[in-house]
């Protein structure tokens, strides 16, 4: 695309956004300081981290009735964002990265106001397009952040926290019960730090895996047993050939295996997870940190009549009641001191590329965020 059409397109979008905000008129309440353009991390082509560019004149999104405009303070950086950027999970181009945000309501519509929201409310949410100063968010996707929970921690709750909740509460289809063993890979960073703690709260006995460099963080999650592996330099996962994980799992469980294996690593661990299962255990595959899980014949599961699922968050937050139930548990545990959230590092939005590189190189030992406003 030539530069003139691109500039024309951006100018047209800015005019449309401005009309969208101003057209709300008496139908919406808004801070007078809401601009027509904003800073955003934009992907116009898929590829490595450096395809993500900071644009300072991206249109502020117009809000429709039933939505709020959030002035973002933080955006979470998650592996799924890197899959979108690379094109592994395709999206229409161009797009603003991210799907996890937290900030304050800057404008809202009558329908949103009728739901009890108001300008200035601290909120966290998950939608596509959060690496930006403002996001238009459906009111029914907004979570009010309780006093006593920081916006940075609340932002971390939305994808990683809710994912860990459904993984430990529902994705296993109740094939594991309190007092039984589960295996959780990668408890030294990200989602599975949360999952290990929530599994303990559920009463499961937890075997965690982690890299040597993240052992201290992994130990803080309270796993009953920890399998420590060598690191893979420059990668976001451990060297799963450095220890016979299946053998250790069988030693720990008296050769019974685990009733659930929660696996966000993918290619490097699929066989380990399946081979570690107990009779009628379930392999819960939710991520691809080492590469996508390849197709395998269903007969692979016959040895122990095993189950397999490949879940996603949207199917476990299907309505407001389910979203509130999960978020209520998480915020309650945070306020009661039963759940520890490690904010590992915060990057400025201008450092968008560096944030993705940091995550993909496996350097994180907790939640990684962008600071926006």
N, C-alpha and C positions, 0 to 999 in steps of 0.2 A: 504494500500500500504506500502511495507517495505521501510526503509530509503534508501537502495541502489538504487532501481529503481527510487525513487523520486529524489535523487541527480543526477542520470544519466540523468533523464528527464530534470532537470534544467540546467545541463551542456550542453546538446544538444540544448536546447532553447537558451542558451547564445551564443553558436557557430553560431546558425542560425541567431540570431539577429546581431552578429558581421559581418557575411557574407552579411546580408541584407544591413547594413549601408555602408560597404566598397565596395560592389558590385555596388553601385550607381556611384562611380568613377566620371568620367567627366560629367555624366548625371545630377548630383545634386551638389548643393552648401551646405556646412555644416561647422559649427564651428569646429575647430580642437580639441576642448575640449569635444566633445560628447563622452561619455563612452559607453561600451558595456553592462553594468549592471547599475541598479538604485535601489533606495529605493521605495517601494510600499506597500500599505495596501491591502492584499490579502485575499480573502474568499475562503477557500478550502472545507468548509462545511457550510450549512445554520444553522441559530440559533440566539442566543442572541448576543449582541454587541461584546462579548469577543471571538467570532469565527474569528473576523478580526485580522490578524496578520501582523506585519511589517516584510517584507523581504528586506534585503539590497542587494541581488544579483539577483533581478528579471531582466529578459532581457529587455533592451531598445528596443522598437518596431522598426522594419524596416519600412521604408516608400516606398510606391509605387508611380509611377508617378501620379501626381494630388494631392499628399498629402504634408503636412508639418510636421516637427517634432517640437513640442512646448516644450520648457523648462518651466515647470509650476512654477509659483510663488504662486498661490492660487488654491484651489479646493473648490467648494461650497458643503455644506452638506445639503441635502434635504430629505424630508420624503420618496421619492421614493427610495432613496438609502437604507433606512432601510427595505423597502418592498422587495428589491432585496436580501438583506442580510438574511432576515428571510425566503425567499423562497415563499412569497406571490405572487410576480411576478417572476416566475422561470427564471433562467439563467443557462447556462452550467457552470459547475465547472471545475477547479477553475477560479475565475475572480478577477480583480482589481476593487475595488469599485469606485463609483462616476460617474457623467455624466455632470459635469460643471467645466470648468477650465479657467484659465487665465495666460498668461505668455508672453514669447518672442519666436519668431521663431528661432530655432537653426539650422535647415536644411530644404531645400526645393528642389523640383524637377522642371524640366523645365516647365511642364504644370502649376504648381503653380506659378512659376516666371512670366509666361506669363499672369497670372491673376493680376499682379501688386503687388505681395507680395515679400518681401525681408527679408533676415536675420536681426534680431534685431527688426522687427516690433512687437509692442505690440498688442496682440490679445486676444480675449475671444471666447469661443466655447462651444458646447455641443455634446459630444459623450460618449459612454460607455468607462470607464477606465480613470479616472482623478485623483484618489488618488495615484499619482505617480509623480516621478520627471520629466518624459517625457511622452508625448502622441503623437501618430501618428494621424493626423487630416486631413480629406479631405479638400482641399483648399476652396471648395464651402460651407463649414460649418464655416469657420473662419470669425470673425467679427473684423475689425481693430478698435482699441480703440482710440478715438479722444483725442488730447491734452486737458487737463483740466479735464479728467475723470480718477480717480485712478484705478489701476488694480484690487484692492479689490472690488470696487464698480462695475466695469465692469464685473467681475466674477459673482457677485450677479445678474446682469441683465439677464444672459443667460437662466436660467431655471425659476427662480421666476419672473423676469421682463417680459420675453416673455410670460410666462403663464398668468400673470395678464393682459397683453395686449390682448391676444386672448379671455380671459374670459369676459373682459369688452367691447370689440369691435365687436366680431364675434360669439362667442359660443352661445349667446342668440338669434341668427338668426334675429336680429333687431326687436324682439318682445317687446323691451323697447326702448323708445324714450326720448330725452332730456326733462327734466322737470318731468319725471315719477320716481316713487320710486323703489329702489332695496334694497335687504337685502344681506349683506355680513357677513358671520360668521368669527370670529377669527381675527379681524382687529388689534389685539395687537401684532401679530407676523407673520413673514414670508411673504408668497405670498400675503396674503390679506391686509397687510399694503400697498403694491403696488396697489392692486386692488381698494381699497377704494379711493386712490388719483387719479387713472386713471378714475374711475367712475365719480369723481367730474369734472375732465378735460373734460369728455364727456358730461357733463351737466345733469347727473342723480342726483336725490336726494337720499342720501345714509343713510340707517340704518345699523349700525355696531353692532356686539356683541363682547364682550371681557370679560376677567377675571378681577376681582378687582385689582390684582397685576400688570396688564398691562394697566390700565386705562389711565395713563398719555401718554403712547405711542399711544394708540388708539385715544385719543383726538387730537394728533398731526397730524393725517391723515385727519382731516377736515370733518369727518362724520357730516351730518346734525343732526342725532339723534344717541345716543349711548345707548345700553342696556347692563348694567354691571351685570355680573353673579358671583356667588361664584366660587372659584377655586376647582379643583379636585386635591388633593395633589399627586405629583409624576406623573401627566399625562400632555399630551400636549394639552388638551382641557378643556373647562370650564364646570361647572355643569349646564347643560341645564334644570335641574329640579328645580333649585333654583329661577327661575323667569318664569312667564307665558309669554314666548316670543311672541307667536301668539297673545295673548290679547294685548300686548304692540304695536305690529306691526299694528293691526287693529285700535287701538286708534290713532296712529300717522298718519295713512293713511285714517282716516275717514271711516273705515270699507271697504275700497276698496281693500286692500292688495297691494302686490308689483308685478311689472311686471317681475322681475327676482330675483331669490334667488341663490346666488353663494355660494356653500357649499363644503368646503374641510374637514369638520369634519366627515361626514359619518353617522355611525350607530346612534349616539345620536341626530342627527338633521334632519334626513330624513323626519319624520312626521311634524316637525316644519316648514321646508322649504316648503313642499307641502301645508300645511294648511295656510301658510302665503301668498300664491299666489293670485293675482288678476285674474279676468276672462281672459283667454287666456294668462296667465303668464307662465314662463318657469323655471323649476327647473334644475339648472346647477350643477351637482354633479361631482367634480373633485378630491376628495381625501378621505382618510380613516383614519384620525387621531384617531378616537374613535372606529374604526372597519369598516369592509366593509358594504356597504349598502346591505341589503338583497333583494332578489327578491320580487316583489310585483305585484299584478294583475293590468293590464292596466286600469281596471274600477276604480282604486283608483284615476284616474285623471279626471273622468267624471264630478265631482261637479262643476268645473269651466272651463271645456274644456282645461285643462292644458297640457303643453308640458314638456318633460323631455329629457335631453341629458347627456351623459357621455363622454366628450371629452378628447383628449390628445394632447400634444404640437406638436407631429410629424405631425398630420393632419392639423395643422394650421401654419406650416412652410414648405409647400410642395415643394417650389422652392426658388431659390435665391431671386427673386423679393419680395416674401412674407416675407422672413427672413429680408431682408434689410429694408422693409417698417416698420416692427415692431421695429427693432433695431434702425432705424433712428429716429423714434418718441421718443423712450426711451432716447437715448443719447442726443437728442435735448432738451427734458424736463429737463434732468439733468444739461446741460450746461446753460439753461435759469433759473435755480433755481425753476422750477415748480414741481419738484419731489424730495422728500427727501428719501434717502436710509439710513437706520440705520444698520450699521455693529455692531452687538451685541457683538460678541466674536470671537476671532481667536485662534485656537488650533494649535500647532505644529503637523505635520503628525505623529510623534511618539506617540501622544496622540489620535490616531484614535478612539480607543474604547470610551474614555471620550467624544469625540465630538458627537458620536451617542447617548450616554446616556444622555448628556445634552439636545439634541434636543427632544428625546423621553420622557423625564421627564417634558417637557413643560416649561423649564426654560428660553427659548430664548425670547427676545423682539425685534428681528430683525434678520438680516442675520448672519448665523454661517459659518465660513470658516476654512479650514486648510491652514496654511502657510507652503510652501514646500521649496522654494529656496529664 
